[in-house]
Amino acid sequence: MLETLPPPRFDYGAEVRVIRNLRNDGTHPGSDKGTLLVRRGATGIVRDVGTFLQDQVIYTVHFTMEDLIVGCRDKELIPADAPWVPNRFEFGDKVKAKVLLGIAGEVVASVGDGGEIIKVIRDDAIIETFGTVAYHVRFPGRTLQVPEMALDRAMAKELEPTA
């Protein structure tokens, strides 16, 4: 039995915002696979609505600032006028703790300890509580969920072990 696709949320001409970084999956001509095409938060105009494998709604979106046309899945888009909180860090960015970070009273990361972003968390409850996004950050020996305000960008020199 075939499932029916939900109706498209966006029509031709709708202004939308992409909520995750879009990389070339091999279908975008003129750039290598894995190349970042459009950063999360960018807005564009829906130019076409179609389907992929008969089970996904796909929107052709023209990102005017980037001057790129990219196919986007429904779950990657929100209305351009929907609330949006930009994030400072992306996957792989090196960061350092601005405050003591702990679990159940145990200090897990001290001020200045370096870590690496492994995931951006755009949870509505976190944004409502802290007014910002949070991240999964890999510190030596631990992965923590940390609000953005508790992190600073780390320079490579700061992360080198001291002799």
N, C-alpha and C positions, 0 to 999 in steps of 0.2 A: 504494500500500500504506500503510495507516495504522499508525503506530507505537503501541505500547502504552504507556500512562502507567505510570510506576513507582508502586508502592503508596504511599499517604500515609505520611509519617514520623511524624505526630502524630495522635492520636485525640481524640475529643471529651473535654473535661475536662483535656487535657494543659496544663501550664504551659510557656509559651514566652517567648523573648526576641527582640525585633526587633533586627537587626544593622545597620540603616540607617535614616536619618530617613525617615519616611513623610509624604508631602505629598499633598494632595488632587489627584487626577488628573482631577477633574471628576465623579467618581462618588459622592463623599461629600456628602450633602445638608446644607445649613445652613452651609457654609463656601466661600469663594472658591477657585477653582482655584489651586494652588500654595501654599496655606496649609499650614503645618506642622501635622500632626495629632498625631504621636507621635515623640518623640526616640529615636534609637538607644539601646539598652540597656534600654528599658522592657519590663516583663514583662506578660503577659496570659494569659488562659485561652481555649483553642480551644473555640468554640461550635458550629462546623459545618465540614464538609469537603466541597468540591465541585470542579468543574473550570471552566476558562475556555477557550473556543475549542477544546475537546477535546484540548488539548495542555499545559495547565498545571494543577497542583493548586493550589487556592486555599483558604485557611483563613479562616474568619470568627473573628476574635480580639477578645475583650473586654478592653481595657486598663483595668483597674479603677481605677488611680490617676488616669487621665485621664478616666475614665468615657466611653470611646469604643469603638465597635465598628467595626473596620476589616478589610477584606479584605486578606490578605497572601499573597504568593507563597511557595512552599516555600523558595526560596533566600534569602528575607529573614528566616528564622527559625532559631533554634537552641533546644535544650532550655534552660529557665530555669536549670537547675543546671549547665550547661556553663561552663567557665572564661570569664570576661569581664573585660576591661580597659577601663574607661571612658576616653573621650578628652576633653581640655580644650577643644579647638578644633574648629570646623566650617568648612565651605566659606565663603569670603568673609571670615573673621575676619582682622583685622590683627594681625600678630605682629612681634617683633623677635628677632634672634639674641642668645642669651646667651653664646655662645662663637664663636670664629673658625670659619668654615665654609670648607672648601676641597675642591678636586679635584686629585689628583696633586700635592700640595704647593703649589698656587696658591691663595691666599686669594681667595674669591669673595664672601664676605660677612663684614664685620667685626662685632664686638660692638656691638649697638645698631642695626644696619642693619634697616630695616623691610621687610616682605614681606607677602604675602597668601596664605592657605591656598586651594589650588585642588583638593585632594583629600585625603581621610583614607585612610591605608593601614593595613589590619588584616591584615597578613601574619603568619602563625604564626611564621616564622623571625625576623622583626623583633621581635615581642613576646617570643619566647624569648631573643633576644640582649640586648635593651635593657630588657625588662620593661614596655614601653609601646608605644603605636602610633607610627607615623611619618606624615609629611605630605609632599605635594608643595607646596612653597612657592615662589611667584613673587617673587624678589628682582629689583631693576632689572637687566635684561639676562640673567638666568639663572633657571631653575627647578631647584630642588634637592629631593632627598628627605632630610628632616631628622627625626631622632627627637624626640619631644615634649620630652624633657628638655633639648634645646638651644634651646628657644623660650620666650619670655615674651609675654604679651598686650601689644600696643602701644596706647597711647592716641592718639587722632587728633592731638593737639597734637605728640606725638613724631614723627609722620610728616610734618609740614609742613616744606617746605624752609626752610633758614635763609638770612637775607639777607646 
